[in-house]
Amino acid sequence: MIPGDFFATQELDPTISRETIQQLRRQHGLDQPALIQYAGWLRNLLKLDLGYSLFYRSPVADVVLSALGKTLWVAIPALLIGTIGGVLLGTLHAAWRGRPAGFVLDVLSTVILSLPSLLLGLGAVFLAARTGWFPLGSMNAPTLESSGAYTWLVDRLHHLILPVLCLSIPILATVERIQHTAARDVLDQPYLRAARARGLPAWRVFARHLLRPSLNAVISTSGPLFGAVLSGSLVLEVIFSWPGLGRITYDALFSRDVSLLLGSVIASSVLLVLANLAADIALWRLDPRTRSLSDGVLR
């Protein structure tokens, strides 16, 4: 519904004739109605052809695969840090209910959940600009093209610190709230009181009888959490000039590169489906109750 197409801005260039622009539109099928363009795109999709990116002047599949690998550099560490940290803090929060430490965690998680990714990213950029502790933008320093692998990796990790933190903090707060609710319910279960009455060590009660039984809720939501990582990366990749999936989606939107935008949506959708499938498999493996339920359904 947005007026114009990729070549609309080029009509303002006096050095390009309107005949040339019309020819380019016909060449790329942009002179046809949107439904016909979409039908043609679906037909090509059946051949695993995602089309051609006019903005990057390259096949969409190549652009998306390259950007996807760069997004995973940020998404996987952010998801691991947010999930593991949220699970531990949420379990401790439930164990510390009624204590000052539990109140502090409750306030912190509420405040962090209220902060949008855009505000976190802008605050991180301001911190980097004022202190000089962190690099501003890109994946590596341009002077490291001829450096060794160790120097390259250290520099990449240095560039990852701020994007990963900005992406993992909201996930951590979300997982903490989910885990806190689940662990609080487990604390009232008879088997937990029985474990304490048997005199088991506190670490064993915490790890085996409190932490593990309460993980179901977090595992069940880990698929949608990965979707939140992808949506948050769109904003943060633009702020930090990180050339990942979020960045090419942003470029596709503002340049009206429809083929690239559809390719980005497909890549995000496939990742979300795989993340939900992995979450279901993990839940099936870790919780015997889900295995017995699935066996009953299959029978």
C-alpha positions in Angstrom: 0.0 0.0 0.0 3.0 2.3 0.2 3.0 4.5 -2.9 5.8 4.1 -5.4 8.4 1.4 -5.8 12.2 0.9 -5.8 12.7 3.2 -8.8 10.4 6.0 -7.5 13.3 8.0 -6.0 15.3 7.6 -9.3 12.6 9.6 -11.1 13.9 12.7 -9.3 17.4 12.2 -10.9 17.5 14.3 -14.1 20.3 12.2 -15.5 18.0 9.2 -15.8 15.3 9.3 -18.5 11.7 8.2 -17.7 12.0 5.7 -20.6 14.9 4.0 -18.8 13.0 3.8 -15.5 10.0 2.3 -17.3 12.2 -0.2 -19.0 13.7 -1.2 -15.6 10.2 -1.6 -14.1 9.2 -3.9 -16.9 12.4 -5.9 -16.6 11.8 -6.5 -12.9 8.0 -6.9 -13.2 7.2 -3.8 -11.1 4.8 -2.5 -13.8 2.3 -5.3 -13.0 -0.4 -5.2 -10.2 0.7 -6.3 -6.8 -1.3 -9.5 -6.8 0.3 -10.6 -10.1 3.8 -9.8 -8.7 3.0 -11.8 -5.6 1.8 -14.8 -7.7 4.9 -14.7 -9.7 7.0 -14.6 -6.6 5.2 -17.6 -5.1 5.8 -19.5 -8.4 9.5 -18.8 -8.2 9.5 -19.7 -4.5 8.5 -23.2 -5.4 11.8 -23.4 -7.4 13.6 -22.0 -4.2 14.2 -18.8 -6.1 13.8 -15.8 -3.7 14.3 -13.2 -6.4 16.8 -10.4 -6.9 17.6 -7.6 -4.5 17.6 -4.3 -6.3 19.0 -2.5 -3.2 22.0 -4.8 -2.8 22.2 -5.8 -6.5 22.5 -9.4 -5.6 20.3 -12.5 -5.3 18.1 -12.3 -2.3 19.1 -15.8 -1.1 22.8 -14.7 -0.9 21.9 -11.5 0.9 19.7 -13.2 3.4 22.1 -16.1 4.2 25.0 -13.6 4.7 22.9 -11.4 7.0 21.5 -14.4 8.9 24.9 -15.6 9.9 25.7 -12.1 11.2 22.4 -11.9 13.2 23.2 -15.3 14.9 26.4 -13.8 16.2 24.2 -11.5 18.3 21.0 -13.6 18.7 22.5 -16.8 20.1 24.7 -15.3 22.9 21.8 -12.9 23.8 19.3 -15.8 24.0 21.7 -17.9 26.1 22.6 -15.1 28.5 19.0 -14.0 28.9 17.6 -17.5 29.4 20.2 -18.9 31.8 20.4 -15.6 33.8 16.6 -15.3 33.9 16.2 -18.9 35.0 18.7 -18.5 37.9 17.4 -15.1 39.0 13.7 -16.2 38.7 14.4 -19.3 40.9 16.3 -17.2 43.4 13.5 -14.6 43.4 11.0 -17.3 44.3 13.2 -18.7 47.0 13.8 -15.2 48.4 10.1 -14.3 48.6 9.4 -12.0 51.5 13.0 -10.9 51.7 14.6 -7.6 50.7 16.5 -9.3 47.9 13.3 -10.6 46.4 11.7 -7.2 46.5 14.8 -5.7 44.7 14.5 -8.3 41.9 10.8 -7.7 41.6 11.4 -3.9 41.1 14.4 -4.4 38.7 12.5 -6.9 36.4 9.5 -4.6 36.2 11.6 -1.6 35.3 13.6 -3.5 32.7 10.5 -4.9 31.1 9.3 -1.3 30.7 12.4 -0.2 28.7 12.1 -0.5 24.9 15.0 -1.8 22.9 15.4 1.5 21.2 16.0 3.3 24.5 18.5 0.7 25.6 20.3 0.9 22.3 20.5 4.7 22.4 21.7 4.6 26.0 24.4 2.1 25.0 25.6 4.3 22.1 25.7 7.3 24.4 27.8 5.4 26.9 30.2 4.2 24.2 30.5 7.7 22.8 31.2 9.4 26.2 33.6 6.8 27.6 35.3 5.3 24.5 35.2 1.9 26.2 33.3 0.2 23.4 33.4 0.6 19.6 30.6 2.4 17.8 29.0 0.4 15.1 30.1 -2.3 12.6 31.3 -5.9 13.3 35.0 -5.4 13.3 37.5 -2.5 13.1 38.4 -1.8 9.5 42.1 -1.9 10.4 42.0 -5.6 11.2 41.6 -7.0 7.7 45.1 -8.4 7.7 45.3 -9.3 11.4 45.5 -12.8 12.8 42.5 -14.9 13.8 43.0 -14.3 17.5 43.1 -10.5 17.2 40.1 -10.7 14.8 38.1 -12.8 17.3 38.9 -10.5 20.3 37.9 -7.4 18.3 34.6 -9.2 17.2 33.8 -10.0 20.8 34.5 -6.4 21.8 32.0 -5.2 19.1 29.5 -7.7 20.3 29.3 -6.6 24.0 26.8 -3.7 23.7 24.5 -5.3 21.1 24.3 -8.6 23.0 23.7 -6.8 26.4 21.0 -4.6 24.9 19.3 -7.6 23.4 19.7 -10.0 26.4 18.6 -7.7 29.2 14.9 -7.6 28.1 15.0 -11.4 27.6 16.5 -11.9 31.0 13.7 -9.8 32.6 11.0 -11.7 30.7 12.4 -15.2 31.6 12.9 -14.1 35.2 9.2 -13.3 35.6 8.2 -16.5 33.9 10.6 -18.6 36.0 9.6 -16.8 39.2 6.0 -17.6 38.8 6.7 -21.3 37.9 9.2 -21.7 40.8 6.8 -20.1 43.3 4.2 -22.7 42.4 6.8 -25.5 42.9 7.7 -24.2 46.3 4.2 -25.1 47.5 4.4 -28.7 46.3 4.5 -31.6 48.9 7.6 -33.2 47.3 9.7 -30.1 47.9 8.8 -30.0 51.6 9.5 -33.7 51.8 13.0 -33.2 50.3 13.7 -30.6 52.9 12.4 -32.8 55.6 14.7 -35.6 54.6 17.6 -33.3 55.3 18.9 -33.1 51.7 21.6 -30.4 51.0 20.3 -27.0 50.1 22.0 -27.0 46.7 20.4 -30.3 45.8 17.0 -29.2 46.8 17.5 -26.0 44.8 18.8 -27.7 41.7 16.9 -30.9 41.5 13.6 -30.3 43.3 13.1 -26.6 42.6 15.0 -25.5 39.5 14.4 -28.5 37.2 10.6 -29.1 37.8 10.0 -25.4 37.2 11.8 -25.2 33.8 8.8 -26.3 31.7 7.3 -22.8 31.4 10.6 -21.3 30.2 11.2 -24.1 27.7 7.7 -23.8 26.4 8.2 -20.1 25.7 11.8 -20.3 24.4 10.5 -20.4 20.8 8.5 -17.2 21.0 11.5 -15.7 22.9 13.6 -16.3 19.9 11.0 -14.4 17.9 11.4 -11.5 20.3 15.2 -11.7 19.7 14.7 -11.3 16.0 12.3 -8.4 16.4 14.6 -6.7 18.9 17.5 -7.2 16.6 15.8 -5.1 13.8 16.1 -2.0 16.0 19.5 -2.7 17.5 21.2 -3.7 14.3 20.2 -0.3 12.8 21.5 1.5 15.9 24.8 -0.4 16.0 25.2 -0.6 12.2 25.3 -4.4 12.5 24.7 -5.9 9.0 22.3 -8.6 10.0 18.8 -9.7 9.2 17.3 -6.8 11.0 19.4 -4.3 9.1 18.5 -5.7 5.6 14.8 -5.8 6.6 15.1 -2.1 7.5 16.9 -1.4 4.2 14.2 -3.3 2.3 11.4 -1.4 3.9 12.8 2.1 3.2 14.0 1.3 -0.3 10.8 -0.6 -1.2 12.8 -3.6 -2.2 9.9 -6.1 -2.0 11.8 -9.2 -2.9 14.3 -8.6 -0.2 11.6 -7.9 2.3 9.8 -11.1 1.5 13.1 -13.0 1.8 13.8 -11.5 5.2 10.3 -12.5 6.4 10.7 -16.0 5.2 14.1 -16.4 6.9 12.6 -15.0 10.2 9.6 -17.4 9.9 11.8 -20.4 9.3 14.0 -19.6 12.3 10.9 -19.1 14.5 9.4 -22.5 13.4 12.7 -24.2 14.1 13.0 -22.5 17.5 9.5 -23.7 18.4 10.3 -27.2 17.2 13.5 -27.3 19.3 11.6 -26.1 22.3 9.0 -28.9 21.9 11.7 -31.5 21.5 13.6 -30.2 24.6 10.3 -30.3 26.6 9.6 -33.8 25.5 13.1 -34.9 26.5 13.2 -33.3 29.9 9.7 -33.8 31.1 8.4 -37.4 31.3 4.9 -36.2 31.6 4.9 -34.8 28.1 6.3 -38.1 26.8 3.5 -40.1 28.3 1.0 -37.6 26.9 2.4 -37.8 23.4 2.4 -41.6 23.6 -1.2 -41.6 24.6 -2.1 -39.3 21.7 -0.2 -41.5 19.2 -2.0 -44.6 20.5 
